[in-house]
Amino acid sequence: MTTDERQFLMTAMWLFMRHGQPSRARAICEALVENDPRDGIAAVALAELLLDDGEGQRALEALRAADVPPELAHAEAVLETRALRRIGRRAEAESRWRRYMEARKGAGRKWL
C-alpha cells in the first residue's frame, strides 16, 4: 500500500466516524491493521471502535501489537486503560494509568 492510498483510507475512515457510520470506519481500520499490525495510528482508531463495540480484548491486542507514535501516548494510555477495565483487569488498568501519569508528570506529583 502506498502512502497516498493509506492517507486516503485514513481520511475515509475519519469521515465515516465523523458522520455516524462506525461499522464502515471499523472495516477500514481492520484492513489497515491487517495490512500493517504495527500501524499505531490505525491501531488507536481501531481500539476506540472495538471498545465502543465492547471488545476489550481485541482492542488491547491491537494496541499492544502496534508502534504507537509518541504524540498519541495519551490516547494509547486511555484506550489501554479502558480495555483492561473492560475485560475485568482493574488493578492492571490502574497500574497502567499510574505509569503513564508518572512518565508524564513525575512520580512525586499529585494527580488532582
Backbone atoms as SQL, in Angstrom:
CREATE TABLE atoms (id INTEGER PRIMARY KEY, chain TEXT, resi INTEGER, resn TEXT, atom TEXT, x REAL, y REAL, z REAL);
INSERT INTO atoms VALUES
  (1, 'A', 1, 'MET', 'N', 0.850, -1.173, 0.000),
  (2, 'A', 1, 'MET', 'CA', 0.000, 0.000, 0.000),
  (3, 'A', 1, 'MET', 'C', 0.896, 1.237, 0.000),
  (4, 'A', 2, 'THR', 'N', 0.579, 2.158, -0.875),
  (5, 'A', 2, 'THR', 'CA', 1.363, 3.379, -0.939),
  (6, 'A', 2, 'THR', 'C', 0.930, 4.348, 0.160),
  (7, 'A', 3, 'THR', 'N', 1.726, 5.357, 0.378),
  (8, 'A', 3, 'THR', 'CA', 1.404, 6.376, 1.371),
  (9, 'A', 3, 'THR', 'C', 0.121, 7.110, 1.009),
  (10, 'A', 4, 'ASP', 'N', -0.061, 7.406, -0.266),
  (11, 'A', 4, 'ASP', 'CA', -1.289, 8.087, -0.707),
  (12, 'A', 4, 'ASP', 'C', -2.527, 7.220, -0.481),
  (13, 'A', 5, 'GLU', 'N', -2.412, 5.925, -0.749),
  (14, 'A', 5, 'GLU', 'CA', -3.543, 5.023, -0.520),
  (15, 'A', 5, 'GLU', 'C', -3.885, 4.950, 0.970),
  (16, 'A', 6, 'ARG', 'N', -2.845, 4.848, 1.789),
  (17, 'A', 6, 'ARG', 'CA', -3.067, 4.800, 3.234),
  (18, 'A', 6, 'ARG', 'C', -3.725, 6.088, 3.704),
  (19, 'A', 7, 'GLN', 'N', -3.245, 7.217, 3.228),
  (20, 'A', 7, 'GLN', 'CA', -3.822, 8.501, 3.623),
  (21, 'A', 7, 'GLN', 'C', -5.279, 8.616, 3.188),
  (22, 'A', 8, 'PHE', 'N', -5.572, 8.136, 2.001),
  (23, 'A', 8, 'PHE', 'CA', -6.957, 8.151, 1.525),
  (24, 'A', 8, 'PHE', 'C', -7.853, 7.315, 2.442),
  (25, 'A', 9, 'LEU', 'N', -7.386, 6.112, 2.797),
  (26, 'A', 9, 'LEU', 'CA', -8.180, 5.242, 3.665),
  (27, 'A', 9, 'LEU', 'C', -8.348, 5.845, 5.063),
  (28, 'A', 10, 'MET', 'N', -7.307, 6.475, 5.582),
  (29, 'A', 10, 'MET', 'CA', -7.408, 7.118, 6.898),
  (30, 'A', 10, 'MET', 'C', -8.426, 8.263, 6.849),
  (31, 'A', 11, 'THR', 'N', -8.417, 9.015, 5.772),
  (32, 'A', 11, 'THR', 'CA', -9.375, 10.112, 5.624),
  (33, 'A', 11, 'THR', 'C', -10.798, 9.576, 5.510),
  (34, 'A', 12, 'ALA', 'N', -10.972, 8.532, 4.708),
  (35, 'A', 12, 'ALA', 'CA', -12.298, 7.917, 4.575),
  (36, 'A', 12, 'ALA', 'C', -12.771, 7.382, 5.920),
  (37, 'A', 13, 'MET', 'N', -11.874, 6.733, 6.661),
  (38, 'A', 13, 'MET', 'CA', -12.217, 6.207, 7.980),
  (39, 'A', 13, 'MET', 'C', -12.675, 7.329, 8.903),
  (40, 'A', 14, 'TRP', 'N', -11.944, 8.424, 8.906),
  (41, 'A', 14, 'TRP', 'CA', -12.304, 9.564, 9.753),
  (42, 'A', 14, 'TRP', 'C', -13.676, 10.121, 9.362),
  (43, 'A', 15, 'LEU', 'N', -13.921, 10.238, 8.057),
  (44, 'A', 15, 'LEU', 'CA', -15.210, 10.746, 7.600),
  (45, 'A', 15, 'LEU', 'C', -16.363, 9.824, 8.014),
  (46, 'A', 16, 'PHE', 'N', -16.151, 8.527, 7.897),
  (47, 'A', 16, 'PHE', 'CA', -17.193, 7.591, 8.332),
  (48, 'A', 16, 'PHE', 'C', -17.451, 7.722, 9.831),
  (49, 'A', 17, 'MET', 'N', -16.394, 7.855, 10.611),
  (50, 'A', 17, 'MET', 'CA', -16.573, 8.021, 12.058),
  (51, 'A', 17, 'MET', 'C', -17.317, 9.316, 12.356),
  (52, 'A', 18, 'ARG', 'N', -16.917, 10.356, 11.703),
  (53, 'A', 18, 'ARG', 'CA', -17.493, 11.683, 11.925),
  (54, 'A', 18, 'ARG', 'C', -18.973, 11.745, 11.548),
  (55, 'A', 19, 'HIS', 'N', -19.351, 10.950, 10.571),
  (56, 'A', 19, 'HIS', 'CA', -20.723, 11.006, 10.070),
  (57, 'A', 19, 'HIS', 'C', -21.576, 9.812, 10.495),
  (58, 'A', 20, 'GLY', 'N', -21.206, 9.213, 11.619),
  (59, 'A', 20, 'GLY', 'CA', -22.059, 8.203, 12.234),
  (60, 'A', 20, 'GLY', 'C', -22.123, 6.852, 11.550),
  (61, 'A', 21, 'GLN', 'N', -21.039, 6.448, 10.925),
  (62, 'A', 21, 'GLN', 'CA', -21.001, 5.136, 10.284),
  (63, 'A', 21, 'GLN', 'C', -19.809, 4.339, 10.815),
  (64, 'A', 22, 'PRO', 'N', -19.855, 4.001, 12.113),
  (65, 'A', 22, 'PRO', 'CA', -18.702, 3.331, 12.726),
  (66, 'A', 22, 'PRO', 'C', -18.393, 1.958, 12.144),
  (67, 'A', 23, 'SER', 'N', -19.384, 1.248, 11.631),
  (68, 'A', 23, 'SER', 'CA', -19.091, -0.079, 11.078),
  (69, 'A', 23, 'SER', 'C', -18.221, 0.028, 9.826),
  (70, 'A', 24, 'ARG', 'N', -18.463, 1.037, 9.018),
  (71, 'A', 24, 'ARG', 'CA', -17.619, 1.246, 7.833),
  (72, 'A', 24, 'ARG', 'C', -16.225, 1.716, 8.234),
  (73, 'A', 25, 'ALA', 'N', -16.163, 2.594, 9.225),
  (74, 'A', 25, 'ALA', 'CA', -14.857, 3.046, 9.725),
  (75, 'A', 25, 'ALA', 'C', -14.071, 1.869, 10.288),
  (76, 'A', 26, 'ARG', 'N', -14.760, 1.008, 11.011),
  (77, 'A', 26, 'ARG', 'CA', -14.098, -0.162, 11.600),
  (78, 'A', 26, 'ARG', 'C', -13.558, -1.090, 10.519),
  (79, 'A', 27, 'ALA', 'N', -14.315, -1.294, 9.452),
  (80, 'A', 27, 'ALA', 'CA', -13.849, -2.162, 8.359),
  (81, 'A', 27, 'ALA', 'C', -12.554, -1.624, 7.760),
  (82, 'A', 28, 'ILE', 'N', -12.486, -0.316, 7.586),
  (83, 'A', 28, 'ILE', 'CA', -11.262, 0.287, 7.036),
  (84, 'A', 28, 'ILE', 'C', -10.109, 0.127, 8.024),
  (85, 'A', 29, 'CYS', 'N', -10.368, 0.393, 9.307),
  (86, 'A', 29, 'CYS', 'CA', -9.316, 0.260, 10.321),
  (87, 'A', 29, 'CYS', 'C', -8.803, -1.172, 10.397),
  (88, 'A', 30, 'GLU', 'N', -9.714, -2.126, 10.352),
  (89, 'A', 30, 'GLU', 'CA', -9.302, -3.526, 10.394),
  (90, 'A', 30, 'GLU', 'C', -8.429, -3.877, 9.198),
  (91, 'A', 31, 'ALA', 'N', -8.777, -3.348, 8.039),
  (92, 'A', 31, 'ALA', 'CA', -7.967, -3.606, 6.844),
  (93, 'A', 31, 'ALA', 'C', -6.584, -2.977, 6.976),
  (94, 'A', 32, 'LEU', 'N', -6.521, -1.768, 7.503),
  (95, 'A', 32, 'LEU', 'CA', -5.235, -1.100, 7.684),
  (96, 'A', 32, 'LEU', 'C', -4.359, -1.845, 8.682),
  (97, 'A', 33, 'VAL', 'N', -4.956, -2.284, 9.789),
  (98, 'A', 33, 'VAL', 'CA', -4.187, -3.007, 10.808),
  (99, 'A', 33, 'VAL', 'C', -3.790, -4.392, 10.297),
  (100, 'A', 34, 'GLU', 'N', -4.639, -5.019, 9.516),
  (101, 'A', 34, 'GLU', 'CA', -4.286, -6.319, 8.931),
  (102, 'A', 34, 'GLU', 'C', -3.112, -6.156, 7.975),
  (103, 'A', 35, 'ASN', 'N', -3.113, -5.073, 7.208),
  (104, 'A', 35, 'ASN', 'CA', -2.024, -4.794, 6.277),
  (105, 'A', 35, 'ASN', 'C', -0.714, -4.520, 7.014),
  (106, 'A', 36, 'ASP', 'N', -0.789, -3.778, 8.118),
  (107, 'A', 36, 'ASP', 'CA', 0.394, -3.457, 8.918),
  (108, 'A', 36, 'ASP', 'C', 0.005, -3.393, 10.391),
  (109, 'A', 37, 'PRO', 'N', 0.162, -4.495, 11.131),
  (110, 'A', 37, 'PRO', 'CA', -0.234, -4.533, 12.542),
  (111, 'A', 37, 'PRO', 'C', 0.505, -3.518, 13.422),
  (112, 'A', 38, 'ARG', 'N', 1.623, -2.998, 12.923),
  (113, 'A', 38, 'ARG', 'CA', 2.374, -2.019, 13.709),
  (114, 'A', 38, 'ARG', 'C', 1.932, -0.581, 13.456),
  (115, 'A', 39, 'ASP', 'N', 0.967, -0.362, 12.581),
  (116, 'A', 39, 'ASP', 'CA', 0.471, 0.980, 12.279),
  (117, 'A', 39, 'ASP', 'C', -0.249, 1.527, 13.509),
  (118, 'A', 40, 'GLY', 'N', 0.453, 2.354, 14.260),
  (119, 'A', 40, 'GLY', 'CA', -0.071, 2.855, 15.525),
  (120, 'A', 40, 'GLY', 'C', -1.292, 3.739, 15.393),
  (121, 'A', 41, 'ILE', 'N', -1.346, 4.525, 14.357),
  (122, 'A', 41, 'ILE', 'CA', -2.484, 5.430, 14.172),
  (123, 'A', 41, 'ILE', 'C', -3.752, 4.621, 13.881),
  (124, 'A', 42, 'ALA', 'N', -3.655, 3.665, 12.980),
  (125, 'A', 42, 'ALA', 'CA', -4.809, 2.818, 12.668),
  (126, 'A', 42, 'ALA', 'C', -5.192, 1.968, 13.877),
  (127, 'A', 43, 'ALA', 'N', -4.207, 1.499, 14.625),
  (128, 'A', 43, 'ALA', 'CA', -4.489, 0.669, 15.800),
  (129, 'A', 43, 'ALA', 'C', -5.236, 1.453, 16.870),
  (130, 'A', 44, 'VAL', 'N', -4.853, 2.708, 17.064),
  (131, 'A', 44, 'VAL', 'CA', -5.544, 3.549, 18.051),
  (132, 'A', 44, 'VAL', 'C', -6.998, 3.761, 17.623),
  (133, 'A', 45, 'ALA', 'N', -7.209, 4.055, 16.358),
  (134, 'A', 45, 'ALA', 'CA', -8.578, 4.243, 15.860),
  (135, 'A', 45, 'ALA', 'C', -9.376, 2.947, 15.981),
  (136, 'A', 46, 'LEU', 'N', -8.756, 1.825, 15.626),
  (137, 'A', 46, 'LEU', 'CA', -9.438, 0.538, 15.727),
  (138, 'A', 46, 'LEU', 'C', -9.770, 0.210, 17.174),
  (139, 'A', 47, 'ALA', 'N', -8.841, 0.473, 18.088),
  (140, 'A', 47, 'ALA', 'CA', -9.089, 0.200, 19.511),
  (141, 'A', 47, 'ALA', 'C', -10.294, 0.989, 20.008),
  (142, 'A', 48, 'GLU', 'N', -10.403, 2.234, 19.601),
  (143, 'A', 48, 'GLU', 'CA', -11.557, 3.050, 20.004),
  (144, 'A', 48, 'GLU', 'C', -12.856, 2.433, 19.494),
  (145, 'A', 49, 'LEU', 'N', -12.871, 2.012, 18.245),
  (146, 'A', 49, 'LEU', 'CA', -14.066, 1.409, 17.670),
  (147, 'A', 49, 'LEU', 'C', -14.391, 0.061, 18.315),
  (148, 'A', 50, 'LEU', 'N', -13.365, -0.721, 18.602),
  (149, 'A', 50, 'LEU', 'CA', -13.577, -2.005, 19.258),
  (150, 'A', 50, 'LEU', 'C', -14.135, -1.816, 20.666),
  (151, 'A', 51, 'LEU', 'N', -13.611, -0.845, 21.387),
  (152, 'A', 51, 'LEU', 'CA', -14.116, -0.577, 22.734),
  (153, 'A', 51, 'LEU', 'C', -15.571, -0.125, 22.689),
  (154, 'A', 52, 'ASP', 'N', -15.912, 0.667, 21.697),
  (155, 'A', 52, 'ASP', 'CA', -17.308, 1.088, 21.547),
  (156, 'A', 52, 'ASP', 'C', -18.235, -0.110, 21.314),
  (157, 'A', 53, 'ASP', 'N', -17.683, -1.164, 20.717),
  (158, 'A', 53, 'ASP', 'CA', -18.459, -2.383, 20.474),
  (159, 'A', 53, 'ASP', 'C', -18.321, -3.405, 21.603),
  (160, 'A', 54, 'GLY', 'N', -17.610, -3.031, 22.676),
  (161, 'A', 54, 'GLY', 'CA', -17.468, -3.918, 23.826),
  (162, 'A', 54, 'GLY', 'C', -16.410, -4.991, 23.690),
  (163, 'A', 55, 'GLU', 'N', -15.483, -4.824, 22.773),
  (164, 'A', 55, 'GLU', 'CA', -14.454, -5.826, 22.518),
  (165, 'A', 55, 'GLU', 'C', -13.116, -5.395, 23.111),
  (166, 'A', 56, 'GLY', 'N', -13.036, -5.452, 24.428),
  (167, 'A', 56, 'GLY', 'CA', -11.840, -5.003, 25.135),
  (168, 'A', 56, 'GLY', 'C', -10.595, -5.806, 24.831),
  (169, 'A', 57, 'GLN', 'N', -10.727, -7.127, 24.749),
  (170, 'A', 57, 'GLN', 'CA', -9.555, -7.966, 24.495),
  (171, 'A', 57, 'GLN', 'C', -8.954, -7.688, 23.125),
  (172, 'A', 58, 'ARG', 'N', -9.789, -7.581, 22.113),
  (173, 'A', 58, 'ARG', 'CA', -9.278, -7.281, 20.766),
  (174, 'A', 58, 'ARG', 'C', -8.648, -5.897, 20.705),
  (175, 'A', 59, 'ALA', 'N', -9.231, -4.935, 21.417),
  (176, 'A', 59, 'ALA', 'CA', -8.660, -3.585, 21.460),
  (177, 'A', 59, 'ALA', 'C', -7.276, -3.616, 22.095),
  (178, 'A', 60, 'LEU', 'N', -7.156, -4.353, 23.181),
  (179, 'A', 60, 'LEU', 'CA', -5.872, -4.472, 23.864),
  (180, 'A', 60, 'LEU', 'C', -4.827, -5.123, 22.966),
  (181, 'A', 61, 'GLU', 'N', -5.221, -6.164, 22.262),
  (182, 'A', 61, 'GLU', 'CA', -4.301, -6.852, 21.341),
  (183, 'A', 61, 'GLU', 'C', -3.837, -5.917, 20.225),
  (184, 'A', 62, 'ALA', 'N', -4.750, -5.135, 19.677),
  (185, 'A', 62, 'ALA', 'CA', -4.378, -4.201, 18.601),
  (186, 'A', 62, 'ALA', 'C', -3.388, -3.164, 19.098),
  (187, 'A', 63, 'LEU', 'N', -3.634, -2.631, 20.292),
  (188, 'A', 63, 'LEU', 'CA', -2.741, -1.612, 20.846),
  (189, 'A', 63, 'LEU', 'C', -1.362, -2.173, 21.154),
  (190, 'A', 64, 'ARG', 'N', -1.323, -3.350, 21.715),
  (191, 'A', 64, 'ARG', 'CA', -0.043, -3.931, 22.124),
  (192, 'A', 64, 'ARG', 'C', 0.799, -4.401, 20.939),
  (193, 'A', 65, 'ALA', 'N', 0.176, -4.676, 19.814),
  (194, 'A', 65, 'ALA', 'CA', 0.926, -5.089, 18.625),
  (195, 'A', 65, 'ALA', 'C', 1.470, -3.899, 17.843),
  (196, 'A', 66, 'ALA', 'N', 0.931, -2.715, 18.108),
  (197, 'A', 66, 'ALA', 'CA', 1.255, -1.532, 17.300),
  (198, 'A', 66, 'ALA', 'C', 2.434, -0.744, 17.863),
  (199, 'A', 67, 'ASP', 'N', 3.041, 0.019, 16.987),
  (200, 'A', 67, 'ASP', 'CA', 4.053, 1.006, 17.366),
  (201, 'A', 67, 'ASP', 'C', 3.354, 2.358, 17.376),
  (202, 'A', 68, 'VAL', 'N', 2.810, 2.716, 18.528),
  (203, 'A', 68, 'VAL', 'CA', 2.050, 3.957, 18.640),
  (204, 'A', 68, 'VAL', 'C', 3.030, 5.125, 18.722),
  (205, 'A', 69, 'PRO', 'N', 2.853, 6.138, 17.869),
  (206, 'A', 69, 'PRO', 'CA', 3.776, 7.278, 17.896),
  (207, 'A', 69, 'PRO', 'C', 3.651, 8.054, 19.209),
  (208, 'A', 70, 'PRO', 'N', 4.736, 8.717, 19.622),
  (209, 'A', 70, 'PRO', 'CA', 4.738, 9.441, 20.897),
  (210, 'A', 70, 'PRO', 'C', 3.620, 10.476, 21.029),
  (211, 'A', 71, 'GLU', 'N', 3.217, 11.077, 19.931),
  (212, 'A', 71, 'GLU', 'CA', 2.165, 12.093, 20.016),
  (213, 'A', 71, 'GLU', 'C', 0.801, 11.495, 20.355),
  (214, 'A', 72, 'LEU', 'N', 0.687, 10.174, 20.283),
  (215, 'A', 72, 'LEU', 'CA', -0.558, 9.507, 20.662),
  (216, 'A', 72, 'LEU', 'C', -0.422, 8.725, 21.971),
  (217, 'A', 73, 'ALA', 'N', 0.603, 9.042, 22.760),
  (218, 'A', 73, 'ALA', 'CA', 0.825, 8.333, 24.028),
  (219, 'A', 73, 'ALA', 'C', -0.362, 8.475, 24.968),
  (220, 'A', 74, 'HIS', 'N', -0.962, 9.650, 25.009),
  (221, 'A', 74, 'HIS', 'CA', -2.108, 9.853, 25.886),
  (222, 'A', 74, 'HIS', 'C', -3.289, 8.984, 25.439),
  (223, 'A', 75, 'ALA', 'N', -3.572, 8.986, 24.156),
  (224, 'A', 75, 'ALA', 'CA', -4.666, 8.166, 23.630),
  (225, 'A', 75, 'ALA', 'C', -4.407, 6.687, 23.891),
  (226, 'A', 76, 'GLU', 'N', -3.171, 6.264, 23.692),
  (227, 'A', 76, 'GLU', 'CA', -2.822, 4.872, 23.938),
  (228, 'A', 76, 'GLU', 'C', -3.055, 4.506, 25.405),
  (229, 'A', 77, 'ALA', 'N', -2.631, 5.376, 26.319),
  (230, 'A', 77, 'ALA', 'CA', -2.811, 5.102, 27.750),
  (231, 'A', 77, 'ALA', 'C', -4.284, 5.030, 28.123),
  (232, 'A', 78, 'VAL', 'N', -5.069, 5.965, 27.624),
  (233, 'A', 78, 'VAL', 'CA', -6.506, 5.972, 27.922),
  (234, 'A', 78, 'VAL', 'C', -7.172, 4.717, 27.361),
  (235, 'A', 79, 'LEU', 'N', -6.880, 4.386, 26.112),
  (236, 'A', 79, 'LEU', 'CA', -7.515, 3.230, 25.474),
  (237, 'A', 79, 'LEU', 'C', -7.078, 1.918, 26.113),
  (238, 'A', 80, 'GLU', 'N', -5.797, 1.812, 26.438),
  (239, 'A', 80, 'GLU', 'CA', -5.330, 0.587, 27.079),
  (240, 'A', 80, 'GLU', 'C', -5.954, 0.436, 28.461),
  (241, 'A', 81, 'THR', 'N', -6.063, 1.537, 29.192),
  (242, 'A', 81, 'THR', 'CA', -6.709, 1.508, 30.498),
  (243, 'A', 81, 'THR', 'C', -8.172, 1.090, 30.368),
  (244, 'A', 82, 'ARG', 'N', -8.874, 1.662, 29.410),
  (245, 'A', 82, 'ARG', 'CA', -10.283, 1.296, 29.176),
  (246, 'A', 82, 'ARG', 'C', -10.411, -0.174, 28.793),
  (247, 'A', 83, 'ALA', 'N', -9.511, -0.656, 27.937),
  (248, 'A', 83, 'ALA', 'CA', -9.571, -2.057, 27.500),
  (249, 'A', 83, 'ALA', 'C', -9.343, -2.999, 28.683),
  (250, 'A', 84, 'LEU', 'N', -8.366, -2.684, 29.504),
  (251, 'A', 84, 'LEU', 'CA', -8.097, -3.521, 30.669),
  (252, 'A', 84, 'LEU', 'C', -9.283, -3.543, 31.623),
  (253, 'A', 85, 'ARG', 'N', -9.900, -2.390, 31.836),
  (254, 'A', 85, 'ARG', 'CA', -11.090, -2.342, 32.700),
  (255, 'A', 85, 'ARG', 'C', -12.236, -3.131, 32.079),
  (256, 'A', 86, 'ARG', 'N', -12.392, -3.036, 30.774),
  (257, 'A', 86, 'ARG', 'CA', -13.483, -3.726, 30.087),
  (258, 'A', 86, 'ARG', 'C', -13.389, -5.239, 30.271),
  (259, 'A', 87, 'ILE', 'N', -12.159, -5.761, 30.300),
  (260, 'A', 87, 'ILE', 'CA', -12.001, -7.216, 30.445),
  (261, 'A', 87, 'ILE', 'C', -11.817, -7.626, 31.904),
  (262, 'A', 88, 'GLY', 'N', -12.031, -6.691, 32.821),
  (263, 'A', 88, 'GLY', 'CA', -12.045, -7.024, 34.241),
  (264, 'A', 88, 'GLY', 'C', -10.703, -7.013, 34.938),
  (265, 'A', 89, 'ARG', 'N', -9.697, -6.417, 34.341),
  (266, 'A', 89, 'ARG', 'CA', -8.365, -6.362, 34.952),
  (267, 'A', 89, 'ARG', 'C', -8.146, -4.971, 35.551),
  (268, 'A', 90, 'ARG', 'N', -8.911, -4.697, 36.598),
  (269, 'A', 90, 'ARG', 'CA', -8.943, -3.363, 37.206),
  (270, 'A', 90, 'ARG', 'C', -7.585, -2.933, 37.772),
  (271, 'A', 91, 'ALA', 'N', -6.933, -3.802, 38.516),
  (272, 'A', 91, 'ALA', 'CA', -5.648, -3.452, 39.123),
  (273, 'A', 91, 'ALA', 'C', -4.608, -3.134, 38.044),
  (274, 'A', 92, 'GLU', 'N', -4.597, -3.927, 36.990),
  (275, 'A', 92, 'GLU', 'CA', -3.659, -3.686, 35.893),
  (276, 'A', 92, 'GLU', 'C', -3.985, -2.373, 35.178),
  (277, 'A', 93, 'ALA', 'N', -5.277, -2.064, 35.049),
  (278, 'A', 93, 'ALA', 'CA', -5.692, -0.808, 34.425),
  (279, 'A', 93, 'ALA', 'C', -5.216, 0.386, 35.252),
  (280, 'A', 94, 'GLU', 'N', -5.392, 0.306, 36.556),
  (281, 'A', 94, 'GLU', 'CA', -4.948, 1.402, 37.421),
  (282, 'A', 94, 'GLU', 'C', -3.435, 1.557, 37.389),
  (283, 'A', 95, 'SER', 'N', -2.732, 0.427, 37.358),
  (284, 'A', 95, 'SER', 'CA', -1.267, 0.461, 37.275),
  (285, 'A', 95, 'SER', 'C', -0.824, 1.080, 35.960),
  (286, 'A', 96, 'ARG', 'N', -1.491, 0.733, 34.868),
  (287, 'A', 96, 'ARG', 'CA', -1.144, 1.287, 33.553),
  (288, 'A', 96, 'ARG', 'C', -1.326, 2.803, 33.541),
  (289, 'A', 97, 'TRP', 'N', -2.429, 3.278, 34.119),
  (290, 'A', 97, 'TRP', 'CA', -2.680, 4.713, 34.148),
  (291, 'A', 97, 'TRP', 'C', -1.655, 5.432, 35.022),
  (292, 'A', 98, 'ARG', 'N', -1.328, 4.819, 36.160),
  (293, 'A', 98, 'ARG', 'CA', -0.325, 5.421, 37.046),
  (294, 'A', 98, 'ARG', 'C', 1.030, 5.535, 36.342),
  (295, 'A', 99, 'ARG', 'N', 1.436, 4.492, 35.615),
  (296, 'A', 99, 'ARG', 'CA', 2.711, 4.536, 34.882),
  (297, 'A', 99, 'ARG', 'C', 2.713, 5.669, 33.867),
  (298, 'A', 100, 'TYR', 'N', 1.607, 5.830, 33.172),
  (299, 'A', 100, 'TYR', 'CA', 1.524, 6.917, 32.198),
  (300, 'A', 100, 'TYR', 'C', 1.643, 8.274, 32.888),
  (301, 'A', 101, 'MET', 'N', 0.910, 8.450, 33.975),
  (302, 'A', 101, 'MET', 'CA', 0.940, 9.736, 34.674),
  (303, 'A', 101, 'MET', 'C', 2.313, 10.019, 35.270),
  (304, 'A', 102, 'GLU', 'N', 2.979, 9.004, 35.790),
  (305, 'A', 102, 'GLU', 'CA', 4.321, 9.189, 36.337),
  (306, 'A', 102, 'GLU', 'C', 5.306, 9.570, 35.239),
  (307, 'A', 103, 'ALA', 'N', 5.168, 8.963, 34.081),
  (308, 'A', 103, 'ALA', 'CA', 6.044, 9.297, 32.964),
  (309, 'A', 103, 'ALA', 'C', 5.800, 10.724, 32.492),
  (310, 'A', 104, 'ARG', 'N', 4.565, 11.155, 32.616),
  (311, 'A', 104, 'ARG', 'CA', 4.195, 12.489, 32.135),
  (312, 'A', 104, 'ARG', 'C', 4.473, 13.584, 33.156),
  (313, 'A', 105, 'LYS', 'N', 4.135, 13.316, 34.414),
  (314, 'A', 105, 'LYS', 'CA', 4.199, 14.358, 35.448),
  (315, 'A', 105, 'LYS', 'C', 5.320, 14.155, 36.458),
  (316, 'A', 106, 'GLY', 'N', 5.814, 12.931, 36.587),
  (317, 'A', 106, 'GLY', 'CA', 6.814, 12.634, 37.594),
  (318, 'A', 106, 'GLY', 'C', 6.165, 11.863, 38.748),
  (319, 'A', 107, 'ALA', 'N', 6.923, 10.972, 39.345),
  (320, 'A', 107, 'ALA', 'CA', 6.389, 10.067, 40.360),
  (321, 'A', 107, 'ALA', 'C', 5.929, 10.799, 41.623),
  (322, 'A', 108, 'GLY', 'N', 6.556, 11.904, 41.966),
  (323, 'A', 108, 'GLY', 'CA', 6.233, 12.583, 43.207),
  (324, 'A', 108, 'GLY', 'C', 5.104, 13.569, 43.134),
  (325, 'A', 109, 'ARG', 'N', 4.491, 13.767, 41.981),
  (326, 'A', 109, 'ARG', 'CA', 3.450, 14.773, 41.821),
  (327, 'A', 109, 'ARG', 'C', 2.077, 14.221, 42.122),
  (328, 'A', 110, 'LYS', 'N', 1.223, 15.070, 42.626),
  (329, 'A', 110, 'LYS', 'CA', -0.185, 14.701, 42.879),
  (330, 'A', 110, 'LYS', 'C', -0.935, 14.801, 41.551),
  (331, 'A', 111, 'TRP', 'N', -1.940, 13.951, 41.395),
  (332, 'A', 111, 'TRP', 'CA', -2.666, 13.910, 40.130),
  (333, 'A', 111, 'TRP', 'C', -3.880, 14.821, 40.139),
  (334, 'A', 112, 'LEU', 'N', -4.376, 15.188, 41.295),
  (335, 'A', 112, 'LEU', 'CA', -5.570, 16.015, 41.347),
  (336, 'A', 112, 'LEU', 'C', -5.239, 17.425, 41.764);
